[in-house]
Amino acid sequence: MRFWLTGLLFLGLSTSVFADWKLDNNNSIVNFISVKNDSVIEQHHFRNISGSISKAGEVKVVIDLASVDTQISIRDERMKKELFETEGFPFATLTAKVDPVLISELTPGETQSVEVEFTLDLHGIKQALAAKLQVTGLENGGLMVSTTWPVEVKSILFGLDKGIKVLKEIAKLNSILLSVPVNAQLIFVQ
């Protein structure tokens, strides 16, 4: 009897505590800021993101670059065509490995600060980056993962500097900064 109860308890823990998490696109956001002409700050985001965290702590987040939203439709189209070149590179993919025990043991409202190294595959080029994050346990075993400091993405590392030059010429701008701060708030549900 004791063995049977222990087995049920372990089975319950293994399916709830160490379950997979799926990204909730409707309640998650990845945004970035661009600066043009040395002083004009513009905020942008992506409407469609997906992702998961496996039981083993393998993280994958996929950003649909064609869902870029700059609040100006012509600029959206130019960014898709000239910067991201979405016909050839439709997605940006982030992969990482996190401690599955740390995230599975968070109780609702409990928060942990972590620094995570991840790989960003953007425009056909993979680069290792790091992010300072805050992970908060949510009701029903969910997780909220938020950047506590922006992740700097340098266009030259991903071959995007040529696209920025084209955008600058099209819009007749004096300058567009070649790096952008990226922030995210990602909600994962079981």
N, C-alpha and C positions, 0 to 999 in steps of 0.2 A: 504494500500500500504506500509506504513512504517513497519507494522508488518511483511509483506511478505519479505521485504528487510532485516529486522533484522534476520528473520528466515534463509534466504539464507546465510547471513554473518556468523551466528552461525554454520550452517551446514558446510560451507566451512572451518571454523576454527577447528571444531571438527574432520573433516576428515583429515586435513593436519597437524595441530599443534599437535593434540593428536592421531596421528596414531601409529600403531605398527611398530617396526623396526626389520629387519631380518639381521643376521650377514652375511657379504660377505666373504666367506671362501678364495676366491682367493686373497683378499687384506688384510687379517688379519693374525696375527702370534702370537703364544704362544711359547716362548722358555725358556730354562733353561740351567744352567751351572753346570757341575759336575767337581769335583777336585779329581784326583787320585794321589797316592804317594806324597801327601802333596804339590805338585807344578805343576802338569800337569792339565791345565784347558781345558775342552772340551765343545763346544757349541752344543746344540741339539734343535730340534723343533718338532712340530707336524704338519703333512701335512693336516689333516682333523679336522676342528672344525666347529661347528654349534651353532646357538643360536638366541635369540630374546630378545627384550624389549617390553613389552606390554604397552598399553595406560595407565595402572594403575601404571607403573614403575616397574613391576616384570621382573627381569633379569634372564635369563637362558643361560648358555654357556656349551656346551657338547664337550668334547675333546675325539676323537677316539684314545685310547692309542695304538692301533695296527698301527697307522700312525706315530709312533715315528721315527724320522729321525736323526741319529747320524753321518751320512756320511760314516758309515761302516756297511755293510749289516749283517755280523755275530753278531755285537754288537746290532743292531736293534733286531735281532731274540732273542738274549739272554735277552735283556731288556723286550721284550714282554712276553717271557716264564718265566723267573726267577724273575724278579722284579715286573712288573705290573700284571703278571698272567692273561693275556687278555682273556683266555678261560673262566674264571670265572668272571672277572671284566673288561669288554671291554671298559668301559667309565669312565671318571672323569667328574663330573657335578658340576658346580658352580651355586648357586642361590643367589639372593640378591634382595633388594627392594631399588629403588632410587626415588627421587622426580620427578614425571613426568612433573611438571610445569617447573622446572629448565631446564631439557633437551629439552623440546618441544619449549622453548622460545629462544634457542640459534640461533643466526643469523650466516650465513656463515662467518667463520673466528673468531667468538667470542669463547673464552675459559673460562672454569670454572675449578677451582681446587676443588676436593672433596675427602673426605675420606669415604670409603664404607666398611661396615662390610658385609661379605658374608659367606655362608656355602659351604665348599668343601666336596663333597662325592667322596672319592677315596679309592679304594681297599676295598669297603664295609664299610668304616668308615667315619662318618661325623664329621667335625671339623669346628668351627667358626674361621675365619681369618679376617684380615683387609687389605685394599689396598689403597694407595694414588694414585689418578688418576687425569688425566687432560682430560676433555671432551671438544671437539671442534665441533662446528656446521659446517656442510659441505653443499655444493650446493645441491639443490633438497631435503632438509630436512634430510640429512644423519648426522651421528655422528661418530666421531673418538674418541675412548676411549683408552688412553694409561696409562700404569703405569709410575709414576714419580719416584718411588722407588721400587726396587724388592720386591716381596712377598716371604718371606722365608717359604719353605715347609720342615718340619722336618719329615724324614722317619719314625721315631719311632711312631709318632702320628697316622700314617696310616698303621702300621704293615708292612712297606716296608724294615725295617732294616734287616730282615732275607734274603730277596732277594738280598740286597746289599752285605751281607756276602757271598752268593753263587757266585755272580758276581766277587767279589774280589778273591775268591778261583779259579774260572775257569780261570781268566786272570792272576793269580799268581801275584797279586798286594799287596803291603804293606798296602795300605789304600785307601778307598774311603770315602769322607766326607758324613756324614749322614744327611745333609741338603743341599738344593739347592735353589739358588735365581731364581725366575721365573719372567719373564717380558712378557708383552702382548701389542699388538697394534691391537685393534679390530675396524673394520669398520662396522657400521650398516647402512642399507639403508631402506627407507620406501617402 
